[in-house]
């Protein structure tokens, strides 16, 4: 579904999309792609995008409504839906500060490995925690020799300056 309501050449657009997806999609060692078919849907009683910056919000809304089998709300407000999505994601996601930025393990499951205590360091900017041994040498930039006395910045904060 096009959030702006354009309905021309749907089959042609669909075939072009599938062709492009197949170029970059691989599964294991063998090329594999699921069988997909175009299901046309006349856009009636569907809220349409009226601007050039909310397409992602509309697409998410359409996808969720279609997957749940719900009816579209013609009074759909993209900014209110953004707030809903933000709240939903924050309430249903892990607290990222306690996940190692490099290996992704959660802090409490990564305190001891192979009988050895695991050392962590906190980024002075974003307060994310990283396992010292996970930090690639090129990201240490000489500031991590003495973590307790240095101002360590993670790879994300290093790139912000």
Backbone as a printed PyTorch tensor [residue, N CA C, xyz], in Angstrom:
tensor([[[  0.8440,  -1.1800,   0.0000],
         [  0.0000,   0.0000,   0.0000],
         [  0.8830,   1.2350,   0.0000]],

        [[  0.5660,   2.1370,  -0.8320],
         [  1.2880,   3.3980,  -0.8930],
         [  0.5780,   4.3820,   0.0320]],

        [[  1.2650,   4.9120,   1.0480],
         [  0.5860,   5.7980,   1.9900],
         [  0.0670,   7.0890,   1.3690]],

        [[  0.5510,   7.4210,   0.1800],
         [  0.0600,   8.6220,  -0.4900],
         [ -1.1480,   8.3060,  -1.3820]],

        [[ -1.4900,   7.0120,  -1.5360],
         [ -2.6770,   6.6250,  -2.2760],
         [ -2.4740,   6.3840,  -3.7570]],

        [[ -1.2460,   6.3770,  -4.2400],
         [ -0.9980,   6.1290,  -5.6590],
         [ -1.2380,   4.6550,  -5.9580]],

        [[ -2.0350,   4.3670,  -6.9660],
         [ -2.4170,   2.9920,  -7.2640],
         [ -2.0130,   2.5400,  -8.6640]],

        [[ -1.2270,   3.2950,  -9.3860],
         [ -0.9300,   2.9300, -10.7690],
         [  0.1550,   1.8630, -10.8560]],

        [[  0.0010,   0.9620, -11.8140],
         [  0.9910,  -0.0760, -12.1180],
         [  1.4450,  -0.8690, -10.8910]],

        [[  0.4930,  -1.3070, -10.0890],
         [  0.8360,  -2.0380,  -8.8690],
         [  1.6200,  -3.3170,  -9.1890]],

        [[  1.1760,  -4.0690, -10.2060],
         [  1.8520,  -5.3230, -10.5520],
         [  3.2820,  -5.0500, -10.9920]],

        [[  3.4840,  -4.0150, -11.7900],
         [  4.8210,  -3.6660, -12.2580],
         [  5.7260,  -3.2390, -11.0800]],

        [[  5.1880,  -2.4130, -10.1830],
         [  5.9590,  -1.9900,  -9.0110],
         [  6.3040,  -3.1830,  -8.1150]],

        [[  5.3480,  -4.1080,  -7.9490],
         [  5.5600,  -5.2920,  -7.1340],
         [  6.6690,  -6.1710,  -7.7290]],

        [[  6.6010,  -6.4070,  -9.0320],
         [  7.6190,  -7.2340,  -9.6860],
         [  8.9970,  -6.6000,  -9.5960]],

        [[  9.0710,  -5.2870,  -9.7470],
         [ 10.3460,  -4.5810,  -9.6380],
         [ 10.9060,  -4.7060,  -8.2180]],

        [[ 10.0340,  -4.5750,  -7.2220],
         [ 10.4470,  -4.7080,  -5.8220],
         [ 10.9880,  -6.1120,  -5.5470]],

        [[ 10.2760,  -7.1380,  -5.9810],
         [ 10.7040,  -8.5210,  -5.7530],
         [ 12.0430,  -8.7780,  -6.4430]],

        [[ 12.1980,  -8.3000,  -7.6630],
         [ 13.4530,  -8.4820,  -8.3910],
         [ 14.6200,  -7.8570,  -7.6250]],

        [[ 14.4370,  -6.6390,  -7.1060],
         [ 15.4900,  -5.9600,  -6.3450],
         [ 15.7840,  -6.6900,  -5.0240]],

        [[ 14.7400,  -7.1480,  -4.3520],
         [ 14.9330,  -7.8710,  -3.0960],
         [ 15.7250,  -9.1560,  -3.3210]],

        [[ 15.4250,  -9.8670,  -4.3980],
         [ 16.1190, -11.1200,  -4.6830],
         [ 17.6100, -10.9130,  -4.9350]],

        [[ 17.9890,  -9.7530,  -5.4540],
         [ 19.4060,  -9.4720,  -5.7010],
         [ 20.2270,  -9.4770,  -4.4180]],

        [[ 19.6170,  -9.0260,  -3.3220],
         [ 20.3630,  -8.8350,  -2.0840],
         [ 19.9710,  -9.7970,  -0.9750]],

        [[ 19.1470, -10.7640,  -1.2840],
         [ 18.6600, -11.6780,  -0.2700],
         [ 19.3110, -13.0480,  -0.4400]],

        [[ 19.9280, -13.5370,   0.6140],
         [ 20.4550, -14.9040,   0.5690],
         [ 20.1790, -15.5550,   1.9090]],

        [[ 20.0030, -16.8440,   1.8880],
         [ 19.7270, -17.5960,   3.0980],
         [ 20.7020, -18.7610,   3.1380]],

        [[ 21.6190, -18.7190,   4.0970],
         [ 22.6420, -19.7520,   4.1600],
         [ 23.5340, -19.6840,   2.9450]],

        [[ 23.9170, -20.8360,   2.4340],
         [ 24.8070, -20.8830,   1.2760],
         [ 24.0330, -20.8200,  -0.0330]],

        [[ 22.7480, -21.0870,   0.0280],
         [ 21.9560, -21.1890,  -1.1960],
         [ 21.0220, -19.9920,  -1.2930]],

        [[ 20.8590, -19.4730,  -2.5060],
         [ 19.8930, -18.3890,  -2.7000],
         [ 18.4850, -18.9510,  -2.4810]],

        [[ 17.7170, -18.2170,  -1.7020],
         [ 16.3750, -18.6620,  -1.3840],
         [ 15.5090, -17.4340,  -1.1940]],

        [[ 14.2940, -17.4970,  -1.6610],
         [ 13.3780, -16.3750,  -1.4860],
         [ 11.9750, -16.9310,  -1.3360]],

        [[ 11.2040, -16.4390,  -0.3700],
         [  9.8440, -16.9730,  -0.1860],
         [  8.9480, -16.6080,  -1.3550]],

        [[  7.9460, -17.4380,  -1.5930],
         [  6.9830, -17.1480,  -2.6560],
         [  6.0350, -16.0520,  -2.1570]],

        [[  5.9970, -14.9770,  -2.9080],
         [  5.1390, -13.8490,  -2.5690],
         [  4.2250, -13.5480,  -3.7380]],

        [[  3.0370, -13.0440,  -3.4330],
         [  2.1470, -12.6340,  -4.5110],
         [  1.5180, -11.2980,  -4.1380]],

        [[  1.1700, -10.5610,  -5.1490],
         [  0.5680,  -9.2490,  -4.9610],
         [ -0.9020,  -9.4110,  -4.6020]],

        [[ -1.2880,  -8.7730,  -3.5170],
         [ -2.6960,  -8.7220,  -3.1360],
         [ -3.1020,  -7.2680,  -3.2630]],

        [[ -3.9630,  -6.9850,  -4.2050],
         [ -4.3590,  -5.5870,  -4.4030],
         [ -5.4340,  -5.2210,  -3.3920]],

        [[ -5.3890,  -3.9790,  -2.9830],
         [ -6.3250,  -3.4680,  -1.9980],
         [ -6.7060,  -2.0570,  -2.4070]],

        [[ -7.9250,  -1.8930,  -2.8300],
         [ -8.3720,  -0.5450,  -3.1680],
         [ -8.3730,   0.2940,  -1.9010]],

        [[ -7.7890,   1.4510,  -2.0030],
         [ -7.6760,   2.3020,  -0.8360],
         [ -8.9750,   3.0630,  -0.5980]],

        [[ -9.8790,   2.4270,   0.1230],
         [-11.0710,   3.1190,   0.5730],
         [-11.1660,   2.9020,   2.0830]],

        [[-11.6060,   3.9020,   2.7670],
         [-11.6580,   3.8800,   4.2260],
         [-10.2860,   3.6010,   4.8400]],

        [[ -9.2730,   4.1730,   4.2170],
         [ -7.8980,   4.0540,   4.7090],
         [ -7.3310,   5.4700,   4.8270]],

        [[ -6.7700,   5.8210,   5.9790],
         [ -6.1800,   7.1580,   6.0980],
         [ -4.9860,   7.2970,   5.1610]],

        [[ -4.9130,   8.4220,   4.4620],
         [ -3.8230,   8.6580,   3.5190],
         [ -2.8890,   9.7430,   4.0510]],

        [[ -1.6490,   9.5740,   3.7560],
         [ -0.6110,  10.5160,   4.1600],
         [ -0.7920,  11.8440,   3.4250]],

        [[ -0.6420,  12.9430,   4.1540],
         [ -0.8300,  14.2630,   3.5610],
         [  0.4590,  15.0820,   3.5660]],

        [[  1.5660,  14.4670,   3.9380],
         [  2.8330,  15.1820,   4.0370],
         [  3.9400,  14.3200,   3.4300]],

        [[  5.1630,  14.7810,   3.5280],
         [  6.2710,  14.0370,   2.9190],
         [  7.1870,  13.3830,   3.9480]],

        [[  6.7940,  13.3290,   5.2200],
         [  7.7030,  12.8270,   6.2450],
         [  7.1110,  11.7680,   7.1710]],

        [[  5.8790,  11.3790,   7.0140],
         [  5.2770,  10.3890,   7.9040],
         [  5.0420,   9.0360,   7.2480]],

        [[  5.7020,   8.7510,   6.1310],
         [  5.4270,   7.5020,   5.4110],
         [  5.7160,   6.2760,   6.2810]],

        [[  6.7870,   6.3000,   7.0400],
         [  7.1210,   5.1530,   7.8860],
         [  6.0600,   4.8830,   8.9310]],

        [[  5.5090,   5.9350,   9.5110],
         [  4.4590,   5.7950,  10.5240],
         [  3.2120,   5.1950,   9.8900]],

        [[  2.8560,   5.6600,   8.7050],
         [  1.6940,   5.1090,   8.0070],
         [  1.9170,   3.6380,   7.6550]],

        [[  3.0910,   3.2990,   7.1560],
         [  3.3700,   1.9060,   6.7870],
         [  3.2650,   1.0000,   8.0100]],

        [[  3.8460,   1.4240,   9.1400],
         [  3.7300,   0.6280,  10.3700],
         [  2.2700,   0.4890,  10.7930]],

        [[  1.5420,   1.5690,  10.7130],
         [  0.1160,   1.5300,  11.0710],
         [ -0.6350,   0.5580,  10.1610]],

        [[ -0.4300,   0.6610,   8.8560],
         [ -1.0870,  -0.2480,   7.9150],
         [ -0.7260,  -1.6990,   8.2350]],

        [[  0.5480,  -1.9610,   8.4190],
         [  0.9940,  -3.3380,   8.6660],
         [  0.3540,  -3.9130,   9.9290]],

        [[  0.3350,  -3.1350,  10.9930],
         [ -0.2370,  -3.6290,  12.2520],
         [ -1.7370,  -3.8460,  12.1170]],

        [[ -2.4260,  -2.9230,  11.4750],
         [ -3.8760,  -3.0820,  11.2790],
         [ -4.1790,  -4.3180,  10.4360]],

        [[ -3.4220,  -4.5160,   9.3440],
         [ -3.6500,  -5.6800,   8.4780],
         [ -3.3180,  -6.9850,   9.1970]],

        [[ -2.2160,  -7.0190,   9.9380],
         [ -1.8390,  -8.2480,  10.6560],
         [ -2.8470,  -8.5960,  11.7430]],

        [[ -3.3950,  -7.5850,  12.4100],
         [ -4.3660,  -7.8310,  13.4790],
         [ -5.7850,  -7.9970,  12.9600]],

        [[ -5.9980,  -7.7230,  11.6690],
         [ -7.3370,  -7.8100,  11.1020],
         [ -8.2490,  -6.6930,  11.5940]],

        [[ -7.6650,  -5.5850,  12.0340],
         [ -8.4350,  -4.4520,  12.5480],
         [ -8.8600,  -3.5260,  11.4210]],

        [[ -9.8420,  -2.7100,  11.6960],
         [-10.3010,  -1.6990,  10.7390],
         [ -9.4250,  -0.4550,  10.8710]],

        [[ -9.2310,   0.2140,   9.7570],
         [ -8.4700,   1.4610,   9.7600],
         [ -9.3040,   2.5760,  10.3820]],

        [[ -8.6420,   3.4650,  11.0720],
         [ -9.2910,   4.6180,  11.6760],
         [ -9.0620,   5.8200,  10.7740]],

        [[-10.1200,   6.3570,  10.2260],
         [ -9.9910,   7.5000,   9.3170],
         [ -9.5190,   8.7580,  10.0400]],

        [[ -9.5770,   8.7610,  11.3530],
         [ -9.0960,   9.9030,  12.1410],
         [ -7.6650,   9.6700,  12.6300]],

        [[ -6.9510,   8.7780,  11.9500],
         [ -5.5670,   8.4380,  12.3030],
         [ -4.7040,   9.7020,  12.3830]],

        [[ -3.9790,   9.8380,  13.4950],
         [ -3.0700,  10.9700,  13.7070],
         [ -1.6450,  10.4330,  13.7900]],

        [[ -0.8060,  10.6900,  12.7860],
         [  0.5410,  10.1330,  12.7850],
         [  1.4030,  10.5560,  13.9920]],

        [[  1.2610,  11.7900,  14.4680],
         [  2.0780,  12.2220,  15.6080],
         [  1.6620,  11.4960,  16.8870]],

        [[  0.3840,  11.2810,  17.0620],
         [ -0.0880,  10.5230,  18.2260],
         [  0.3830,   9.0690,  18.1210]],

        [[  0.3850,   8.5210,  16.8910],
         [  0.8380,   7.1410,  16.6950],
         [  2.3390,   7.0200,  16.9510]],

        [[  3.1000,   8.0520,  16.6090],
         [  4.5340,   8.0680,  16.9380],
         [  4.7210,   7.9300,  18.4460]],

        [[  3.9250,   8.6690,  19.2170],
         [  4.0070,   8.6000,  20.6770],
         [  3.6720,   7.2000,  21.1760]],

        [[  2.6160,   6.6050,  20.5920],
         [  2.2430,   5.2420,  20.9540],
         [  3.3970,   4.2770,  20.6640]],

        [[  4.0000,   4.3840,  19.4690],
         [  5.1070,   3.4970,  19.0950],
         [  6.2900,   3.6770,  20.0360]],

        [[  6.6100,   4.9260,  20.3700],
         [  7.7280,   5.1970,  21.2810],
         [  7.4830,   4.5350,  22.6330]],

        [[  6.3060,   4.7330,  23.1800],
         [  5.9690,   4.1540,  24.4820],
         [  5.9970,   2.6340,  24.4090]],

        [[  5.4070,   2.0710,  23.3710],
         [  5.3690,   0.6200,  23.2150],
         [  6.7830,   0.0430,  23.1530]],

        [[  7.6530,   0.6520,  22.3440],
         [  9.0160,   0.1480,  22.2050],
         [  9.8000,   0.2800,  23.5030]],

        [[  9.6550,   1.4030,  24.1870],
         [ 10.3720,   1.5990,  25.4460],
         [  9.9020,   0.6240,  26.5200]],

        [[  8.6140,   0.3580,  26.5660],
         [  8.0750,  -0.5410,  27.5880],
         [  8.3620,  -2.0050,  27.2940]],

        [[  8.6280,  -2.3440,  26.0380],
         [  8.8160,  -3.7480,  25.6610],
         [ 10.2290,  -4.0620,  25.1850]],

        [[ 11.1810,  -3.2040,  25.4890],
         [ 12.5690,  -3.4220,  25.0780],
         [ 13.4580,  -3.5720,  26.2990]],

        [[ 14.6070,  -4.1930,  26.0820],
         [ 15.5920,  -4.3060,  27.1500],
         [ 16.1600,  -2.9370,  27.4870]],

        [[ 16.6270,  -2.7910,  28.7210],
         [ 17.3070,  -1.5740,  29.1220],
         [ 18.7060,  -1.6390,  28.5170]],

        [[ 18.9230,  -0.9000,  27.4390],
         [ 20.1350,  -1.0320,  26.6340],
         [ 21.4100,  -0.6560,  27.3850]],

        [[ 21.3090,   0.1570,  28.4050],
         [ 22.5050,   0.5750,  29.1160],
         [ 23.2370,  -0.6190,  29.7360]],

        [[ 22.4840,  -1.6530,  30.1060],
         [ 23.0790,  -2.8180,  30.7430],
         [ 23.5020,  -3.9080,  29.7690]],

        [[ 23.3550,  -3.6520,  28.4700],
         [ 23.8150,  -4.6070,  27.4570],
         [ 25.1730,  -4.1470,  26.9540]],

        [[ 26.1120,  -5.0790,  26.8330],
         [ 27.4260,  -4.7400,  26.2840],
         [ 27.2230,  -4.2120,  24.8680]],

        [[ 27.7420,  -3.0380,  24.6040],
         [ 27.5810,  -2.3990,  23.2960],
         [ 28.1840,  -3.2330,  22.1750]],

        [[ 29.2020,  -4.0110,  22.4740],
         [ 29.9210,  -4.7540,  21.4350],
         [ 29.4040,  -6.1740,  21.2450]],

        [[ 29.1570,  -6.9190,  22.3360],
         [ 28.7170,  -8.3140,  22.1580],
         [ 27.2250,  -8.4830,  22.3840]],

        [[ 26.5690,  -7.4850,  22.9920],
         [ 25.1300,  -7.5120,  23.1810],
         [ 24.6400,  -8.3070,  24.3660]],

        [[ 25.5480,  -8.9260,  25.1210],
         [ 25.1020,  -9.7130,  26.2690],
         [ 24.6190,  -8.7900,  27.3780]],

        [[ 23.6780,  -9.3140,  28.1480],
         [ 23.1220,  -8.5480,  29.2550],
         [ 24.0810,  -8.6410,  30.4380]],

        [[ 24.2370,  -7.5380,  31.1450],
         [ 25.2030,  -7.4090,  32.2230],
         [ 25.2460,  -8.5550,  33.2130]],

        [[ 24.0920,  -8.9360,  33.7530],
         [ 24.1170,  -9.9630,  34.7880],
         [ 24.5240, -11.3330,  34.2580]],

        [[ 24.3710, -11.5920,  32.9660],
         [ 24.7700, -12.8870,  32.4140],
         [ 26.2180, -12.8570,  31.9290]],

        [[ 26.8760, -11.7510,  32.0960],
         [ 28.2130, -11.5710,  31.5410],
         [ 29.2150, -11.1400,  32.6240]],

        [[ 28.8830, -11.4110,  33.9030],
         [ 29.7580, -11.0000,  35.0070],
         [ 30.9510, -11.9330,  35.1810]],

        [[ 30.7440, -13.2240,  34.9190],
         [ 31.8190, -14.2080,  35.0530],
         [ 31.8190, -15.0900,  33.8180]],

        [[ 32.9900, -15.1990,  33.1830],
         [ 33.1200, -16.0720,  32.0180],
         [ 34.3160, -16.9840,  32.2270]],

        [[ 34.0970, -18.2760,  32.0450],
         [ 35.1650, -19.2690,  32.1840],
         [ 35.8640, -19.1270,  33.5370]],

        [[ 35.0960, -18.8660,  34.5730],
         [ 35.6580, -18.7650,  35.9130],
         [ 36.4160, -17.4750,  36.1750]],

        [[ 36.4720, -16.5780,  35.2210],
         [ 37.2220, -15.3270,  35.3580],
         [ 36.2390, -14.1610,  35.4450]],

        [[ 36.4840, -13.2530,  36.3850],
         [ 35.6300, -12.0730,  36.5270],
         [ 35.7680, -11.1950,  35.2830]],

        [[ 34.6370, -10.7420,  34.7770],
         [ 34.6150,  -9.9070,  33.5840],
         [ 34.5960,  -8.4420,  34.0190]],

        [[ 35.4830,  -7.6440,  33.4340],
         [ 35.5430,  -6.2270,  33.7740],
         [ 34.7560,  -5.4060,  32.7630]],

        [[ 34.0300,  -4.4420,  33.2820],
         [ 33.1970,  -3.5600,  32.4780],
         [ 33.7160,  -2.1330,  32.5910]],

        [[ 33.4090,  -1.3000,  31.5900],
         [ 33.7320,   0.1170,  31.6300],
         [ 32.5050,   0.8820,  31.1590]],

        [[ 32.2880,   2.0650,  31.7360],
         [ 31.1370,   2.8780,  31.3990],
         [ 31.5710,   4.0620,  30.5430]],

        [[ 30.8260,   4.3420,  29.4930],
         [ 31.0970,   5.4990,  28.6480],
         [ 30.7430,   6.7630,  29.4310]],

        [[ 31.6360,   7.7270,  29.4270],
         [ 31.3990,   8.9490,  30.1830],
         [ 30.2760,   9.8120,  29.5920]],

        [[ 29.9420,   9.6190,  28.3040],
         [ 28.9010,  10.4320,  27.6600],
         [ 27.5210,   9.8050,  27.7730]],

        [[ 27.3840,   8.5630,  27.3140],
         [ 26.0530,   7.9620,  27.2060],
         [ 25.7310,   6.9860,  28.3400]],

        [[ 26.7060,   6.7180,  29.2030],
         [ 26.5380,   5.8170,  30.3450],
         [ 26.2380,   4.3700,  29.9570]],

        [[ 26.5420,   3.9840,  28.7110],
         [ 26.4340,   2.5860,  28.2990],
         [ 27.6140,   1.8240,  28.8640]],

        [[ 27.4000,   0.5570,  29.1630],
         [ 28.4470,  -0.2880,  29.7160],
         [ 28.9710,  -1.2370,  28.6490]],

        [[ 30.2890,  -1.4930,  28.6730],
         [ 30.9310,  -2.4080,  27.7500],
         [ 31.8710,  -3.3260,  28.5090]],

        [[ 31.9690,  -4.5590,  28.0300],
         [ 32.9630,  -5.4780,  28.5670],
         [ 34.3060,  -5.0700,  27.9640]],

        [[ 35.2870,  -4.8470,  28.8120],
         [ 36.5850,  -4.3540,  28.3510],
         [ 37.1800,  -5.2640,  27.2820]],

        [[ 37.0780,  -6.5730,  27.4820],
         [ 37.6620,  -7.5120,  26.5170],
         [ 36.9250,  -7.5220,  25.1740]],

        [[ 35.7060,  -7.0040,  25.1240],
         [ 34.9440,  -6.9610,  23.8730],
         [ 35.3250,  -5.7650,  23.0040]],

        [[ 35.9050,  -4.7520,  23.6020],
         [ 36.2220,  -3.5330,  22.8640],
         [ 37.3870,  -3.8080,  21.9240]],

        [[ 37.1810,  -3.6350,  20.6150],
         [ 38.2820,  -3.8500,  19.6720],
         [ 39.4150,  -2.8520,  19.9380]],

        [[ 40.6440,  -3.2970,  19.7080],
         [ 41.7990,  -2.4380,  19.9670],
         [ 41.7100,  -1.0970,  19.2650]],

        [[ 41.1890,  -1.0840,  18.0300],
         [ 41.1190,   0.1790,  17.2850],
         [ 40.1220,   1.1640,  17.9030]],

        [[ 39.1830,   0.6650,  18.7360],
         [ 38.2140,   1.5480,  19.3830],
         [ 38.7120,   2.0770,  20.7210]],

        [[ 39.7740,   1.5100,  21.2340],
         [ 40.2680,   1.9260,  22.5490],
         [ 40.9690,   3.2720,  22.5040]],

        [[ 41.5840,   3.6120,  21.3870],
         [ 42.2090,   4.9130,  21.1670],
         [ 43.1150,   5.3630,  22.3090]],

        [[ 43.7380,   4.4250,  22.9950],
         [ 44.7080,   4.7870,  24.0200],
         [ 44.1130,   5.3160,  25.3080]],

        [[ 42.7860,   5.5200,  25.3670],
         [ 42.1960,   6.0870,  26.5790],
         [ 41.7650,   5.0170,  27.5640]],

        [[ 41.8990,   3.7510,  27.2000],
         [ 41.3530,   2.7030,  28.0580],
         [ 42.4130,   1.9490,  28.8410]],

        [[ 43.6300,   2.4240,  28.8720],
         [ 44.6800,   1.7210,  29.6080],
         [ 44.3570,   1.6700,  31.0960]],

        [[ 43.8580,   2.7530,  31.6450],
         [ 43.4680,   2.7920,  33.0410],
         [ 42.0300,   3.3280,  33.0960]],

        [[ 41.0530,   2.4230,  33.0230],
         [ 39.6610,   2.8290,  32.8880],
         [ 39.1530,   3.6600,  34.0650]],

        [[ 39.6310,   3.3540,  35.2600],
         [ 39.1390,   4.0720,  36.4290],
         [ 39.5270,   5.5490,  36.3990]],

        [[ 40.6560,   5.8900,  35.7960],
         [ 41.1510,   7.2580,  35.8230],
         [ 41.0350,   7.9630,  34.4800]],

        [[ 40.4800,   7.3050,  33.4840],
         [ 40.4070,   7.9340,  32.1630],
         [ 38.9610,   8.2570,  31.8100]],

        [[ 38.8000,   9.1110,  30.8430],
         [ 37.4810,   9.4830,  30.3420],
         [ 37.2000,   8.6470,  29.1030]],

        [[ 36.6150,   7.4730,  29.2980],
         [ 36.3690,   6.5520,  28.2050],
         [ 35.1260,   6.9610,  27.4350]],

        [[ 35.2120,   6.9660,  26.1030],
         [ 34.0650,   7.1890,  25.2260],
         [ 33.9010,   5.9670,  24.3440]],

        [[ 32.6730,   5.4840,  24.2430],
         [ 32.3880,   4.3370,  23.4050],
         [ 32.4800,   4.7380,  21.9290]],

        [[ 32.3930,   3.7670,  21.0470],
         [ 32.4990,   3.9990,  19.6220],
         [ 31.3970,   4.9440,  19.1210]],

        [[ 30.2000,   4.8610,  19.6960],
         [ 29.1070,   5.7300,  19.2650],
         [ 29.3930,   7.1850,  19.6330]],

        [[ 29.8940,   7.4050,  20.8400],
         [ 30.1680,   8.7820,  21.2890],
         [ 31.4350,   9.3330,  20.6550]],

        [[ 32.3890,   8.4690,  20.3120],
         [ 33.6030,   8.9290,  19.6420],
         [ 33.2690,   9.5310,  18.2830]],

        [[ 32.2570,   8.9490,  17.6110],
         [ 31.9010,   9.4110,  16.2630],
         [ 31.0450,  10.6720,  16.2720]],

        [[ 30.5350,  11.0800,  17.4310],
         [ 29.6820,  12.2540,  17.5150],
         [ 30.4590,  13.5580,  17.4780]],

        [[ 31.7650,  13.5320,  17.7680],
         [ 32.5110,  14.8000,  17.8330],
         [ 32.9960,  15.2510,  16.4830]]])
